[in-house]
Amino acid sequence: MRHKSFLIRLISFWLCLASVSASAQTKSAVEFKRQTEKVDAFVRETMASNHIPGLSLAVLREGKIILAKGYGVSNLELATAVTEKTAFVIFSLTKTFTGVATMMLVEEGKISLADPIAKHLAGLPAAWQQVTIRHLLSHTSGLPDYTNSFTKIEQVLKDYSHSEVLQLVANNPLVFSTGERWLYTNTNFYLLGTLIEKISGKTYEQFLRERIFTPLGMSDTRIDSHRELIPNRADGYSWSDSGFRNALRLSPTLTFSTAGLVSTVLDLAKWDAALYTERLVKKSTLEQMWTNARLNNGDIVPDYGLAFGLSPYKGHRRVGHSGGADGFAAAISRFVDDKVSVIVLTNANEKRPFFINGVANEIAAYFFSK
């Protein structure tokens, strides 16, 4: 009888646990449904009020996708629906890949953050001789931005060699003495892409494919091309009082390692997951990249580390990057302590600074732990 009584109590205990577990799962499912409904409403309102034809979204917790979906259309003429597999130009999100690729070479001892870029690339102007790899990664170089050199539309559509791009600003003075200030400058990451090619002996895309894309299974991420077919590619649009227009298709030779990649939220989710591990670089390297850069006088750069933005949101520590130019805008916001990441890709570019960051941050806030 004692054994029977014990067995009954044991079964009752397990039934009670199962009931508690089922109740917790039900509560979790209800909460997730509430969160996704709020996200849907926010996204649709944002798209309507900011003239965004299509948007692809992924939300991750600890590197695992908990929500991935598309909204609107990737092509207005064909009314093709956006999905989580739609490929968008990600513009300056490219800089995070360039940054990690550079740090791979640092970890291998092939370059040092303290190296002047002129040590590895010949023919640079005398004024650039004090610019180090760290200065480039942290946007403290003082180099002029080559993208400010264009005055005619046709100039941004043609192809350029690396030397032709750098020659656009080779004779310009520094904007400030190297290391004295912070200024976001595309020339910095164009030089880093050129450095990666010089040190590795491979093209920028080959290096990323062999060292990052293929190992992580990012089969839909690549350098943009106007000639080659890119499955599920979204078309970019701009808005004016007269309605939508097809956006300019910037030359991939201009965007290159600073803004030239095409990707999907599913592929970028793999990128986010990899940064929880040491598959690409050591965690200590990532922490270095996610620590505020410093100026010559020791002052910290408020919102930038090495290739990653560090602006917090509502008191939550955040790392990430945004990107945008004619036709596309993109953002990754990773909330380190909350272990929540949000990826947003769109085929229109709202002109307000950091607009797309704000969209990603607002979505992430629905999933913060209370």
Beta strands, then each sheet from edge to edge (+ up, - down):
strand 1: 54-61
strand 2: 64-75
strand 3: 80-81
strand 4: 88-89
strand 5: 222-223
strand 6: 237-240
strand 7: 243-246
strand 8: 261-263
strand 9: 318-325
strand 10: 328-335
strand 11: 340-346
sheet 1: 3+ 2- 1+ 11- 10+ 9-
sheet 2: 4+ 8- 5+
sheet 3: 6+ 7-
end
